[in-house]
């Protein structure tokens, strides 16, 4: 792969559980496989803080997400992403930033 960074943006409603877990898995798999070109970020339509249960479950799976931040989606985030993945249908329907993008929902 070239030196170009591939930016993956994972979106969910609150950025508290599912998208946090997906970010953790993506970072872990990238690290295990030497994909230093992959940059992963998650965000939500709203920001509700991290779900303690998500942190616990991921810790049991040996993936640390405790240092990740719950982030509200900013208008520029999809612009810098090479791929935007929505984690739930609510995000597809209620996110004004995505109206002009072609997204493939994953849920």
Helices and strands as residue ranges (DSSP letters): E 6-12, H 18-32, E 38-44, H 52-60, H 77-80, E 83-86, H 89-94, G 96-100
